Amino acid sequence: MLAGDDIIRGNAVVNQIASVSALVAPMLGGALYAALGLGPVMYASVGCFWVTALLECFIRLEPQKAPPRQGAVAVIIGDLGESLRFLVREQPDILRLLLLAALSSFFVMGVAVVGMPYLVRTVLGLDAVWYGGAESALAVAAILGSVAAGLFTGRTAFRRLSWVLASMGAFLIPAGVVLMLPAGNVTSFAVIAACFCGVQAAVSVYSILAVSAVQQRTPAHMTGKVMACAATLGLCAQPAGQLVYGILFDQAAGRPWLVLIPTGVVIMAVGVWSRRVLRGLTL
C-alpha cells in the first residue's frame, strides 16, 4: 500500500496507534468496568470488532492469483523454504538485519521485561502504584519513539540503526550505576524509569526502521513470508532472553548492577559492530 519514505511513516503511525491503545485502553476499560460492570464492557468490545471488520471492507488491494491447492504442511514448508532462499541468496543484508534484531531482542527485551518489575518491586521495594506509573511512562516513551522514527527518512535512514541500537545499551548503564550509589528509593526509581523510557523509545525507533527496511527491499508477493520469518525470530529470542535474565537477576540478588552495566556495554558494542552489517541498507 505504501512505498519509499511513506513506508517508514506508515509503520510509525501504526506503532503510535498501538502505543496509544496500550496506554489508554487499560485505564478506559478499568473505568468502564468499575462504573458499568463487565456486561457493557464486553458489548462495547464486540461493537469495536464489528466496526473494525466494517472498516476493513473498504480496503482495496490488487487481486492475487490463487495458489494451487496444497496441504497445510506443504504450504508451510514451501513458504519457509522460499523465504529462506530469498533471504540467503538475494537479500543477505536483510537476513543479517533480522539476525541482529533477534540478538538485540534477546538482550534488550530480556532485561527490560524481567528487570523493570524486579527492580521496582523487589530491589526498591515500591508498591504497584509506582510500577503502574513506570508502565505508563514506558507507553508514552513508545509513542514518542514512534514519532521520532517518522522523522528518519532519506538515503541514510537505515544506517542510523547502529546508533539507535547502541543507545539502548547506553541508557542501561546509568540505571545500573544509580543502584551502586547510596541514593534514595525515589531518586533511584526516577533514574531507572527515565533510563528504561529511553530504551523503550529507542526500541520503537529501531523496530519501525527495521521493519521498513525489510518491507522496502522485499517484493510484494514475498512480504508476508519474510515478515513471518522476522516475527518467528523475534518470538524465539524474547522468551529466551527473559529466561536468561531471570536467572541472571536471581544469581545477582542484591547486586543488579552486575547485570545492567555489562548488558549495556555488550549492547553498545553490538551497536558499534553492526555498522558494518548495516552498511548496505539504503533506500
N, C-alpha and C positions, 0 to 999 in steps of 0.2 A: 504493500500500500504506500510505502514511503521510500525515498531514495536519497543518497548523498547525506548532507548535514541534517536533513529532516529526520533521518533515522535516529540520530542522537537525540534530537529534540523530542521526537515521539516517545522514545524509551524513557526520557527524563519525565515527561508528563505522566506516563503510565506509573512510573515509580513514585512520583509525587502523590498521585491519587491513592495508590496503595498505602503510602505512609500516612496520609491524612486519615484514611479509613482506619488504619491500625491505631491512630491516636484518638479519634473521635468515637468510633463505634463502641468500644467498651464502656466509655463514660455515658454515651447516649443510651445504650442498652441497659446499663445498670440503673439509670434514672427512670427509664420507662418501666423496667421490671418492678422497681420499688413503688412507683406511682400507680401502675395499672395492673400489675400481675403478669404471669407468664403467658396467658392466652393471647392478649393483644400483641405482645412482642412476637409471638410465633406467627400470628396472622400478618403482621407487618413484614416479617421475613419472607413469607410466601408471596406477598404482593411485590416485594423487591425482586424476587426471582422472576416473576411473571413480566415485570417491566423490563428487566434485563433481556429476557427472551424476545420480547416485542422489539426492543431496540436492535437486537442482532438481526432481525428480519430485514432491516433496511441496509445492511452491509452488502455491497455488491462487489464480488470478486470474479475474475475471469474463470470460466469453467475449465476444469482439468479433465483430461482423458482418464476414464476409469481404468485402473489396473486390472490385469486378468485375475480371475478368482483363484485364491490360494488359501491354504490353511493358515491359522494364526501363527503357528510356529515358523512356517516357511516365510511368512511376511516379516516376522521379527528378525530372523536370521539374514534374510535378503537385505532388509533396510540397514541393519547393523554393518554388514559387510560392505555395502555400497558407501555408507557414510565414512567408514574407516579407510576405504580405498581413496575416497576423495580427500580426506584429511592428510593421509600419509603421502600420497603421490602428487596431488595438485596444490594443496594448501598446507604445507608443513608449518608455516608461520602461525596459522590458526590452531593447529594441533599443539604447538608449543604454548600458545596463549591459553588454551584450555587447561593444559597441564599446570601452567603457572597459576591459573585461577584456582585450580583444585588444591595446589600446595598452599596458597595464601589462605584459602578457606579452612584448611586443616589448622593452621596456626591461629588466624585471627578469630574465626568463629568459635574455635575451641576455647580460647582464653576468654572471649567475650561472653559467650553463653554460660560457661561454667564459672568464670571468675567474677563477673559483676554481682550476681546474687551472693556468692560466697564471701566476697569482700565486704559487702554492705551488711549482710545479715549475721555472718559468723565472726569475721575479723573485727569489724567495727561495732557489732552488737546493736545495730539500729533496727527499728521495727519496720513493719510492712509499709507504713506511710512513706518513709524515706525511700524505700526501694521502688514504690509506685511512682514517686516523683522522679527518680532516676530513669525509670522506664519511659515516662512521658517526655523527659528531656531527650532521650535517645530517639524517640519518634520525631521530635522536632528537628534534631540533627539530621535524620534521614531525609526529611523534606528539604532542608537547606542544601544538603549534598546533591539532591536531585536537581534543584535549581541551578547549582553551580555547574553540574555536568552539562546542562543545556548550553552553557557558555563555551564549552570546549569544542570548537569547530576549527576547520582548516586542515591543511595537509599534515600538520604535525600533532594533531589532537591525540592520536593513539600513542605517540612516542612519550607523552607525558604520563602514561600509565605507570612507568617505573617509578617516577617521583611520587605519584599517588600511593603506590604500594609501600614505598619507603616511609612515607609519612605515617602510615598505620603503626609501624614499629616505633617511630619517634614519639608518638602520642602515648605509647605504653610505658616508656621509661620514666616520665615524671610520676605516673601512678605508682610505680614501684619505689621510687625514691622517697615519696612522701610517707610511705609506710615504714621507712627506716628511721624517720625523724620523730622526735617527741612532739608531734603535732596533735591537737585535739581531734576528737572524732568528727566534729562538724567540718573543720578545715580539711581533714583527710577525705571526707565524703565529697566536699566541693571539688577538690583536685581530681579525685578518681572519676567523679561524674563528668567533669569537663574533659578529661582525657578520653574516656570511653565515648563521649559525644563526638570528639574529633575522629576517633576510629570509625564510628558509625557513619559520619559524613564522608570520610574517605572511602569506605566500603561502598556507599551509594554511588559515588563518582566512578569508582573502579568497575563496579558491576555494569553500570549503564554503558560506559565506554567499551568494555569487553564484549558485551552482548551486541552492541552496534557494530563493532569490528567484525564479529562473526557474521552478522546479517548482511553487511555490505559486501563481504567477499564470497558469499555463498549464493549460488544460483537459486532462483525461487523454488524450483522443484526439489532442492536438497535442503532448504532451510529447516523444515520441521525435523528431518532426520539428524542433521548436525546439532540443532538445538537440543534434541533429545539426548545426544551423547554428552553435550555440555552439562545438562541437568543431571545426568547419571553420575558424572564425575564429581559434581558438587555434592550430590546426595550421599555419595560414598565417603567423601572427605570429611564432611561436617560431623557425623556421629563418631568417626574415628578420632577426630580432634577432640571432641568432647570427652570421650573415654580416656584418652591420654592425659588431658589436662585435669580431669577429675582425679586421676591417680597422682599427678604431679602436685596439685594443691594439697592433696591428702598427705603426701610424703613431706611436703614443706610446711606442715602445720606450724603456725606461729611465725613463719618467715616467708610470706607470699611474694616478697620482692625477689626471692631466688627463682621464681617462675616468671614474673612480669618483666624484669630487666633483661635476662637472657633472651626471652622471646622477642622483645622489642629489638634487640641487637640483631638477632637472626633475621627478622622480617626486613629490617633496614638493609642488611647485606643482600638478601634475596632481591629487594627492590633495585639496588645498585647493579647487581649482576644481571637483572632482567633487561637492562638497556640493550644488551646485545641480542637478546631473544626477541625484543620488540622492535628492533631496528627496521625490519622490513614492513612494518604496519604503517601504511599511509592511506589516505583517502583515494 
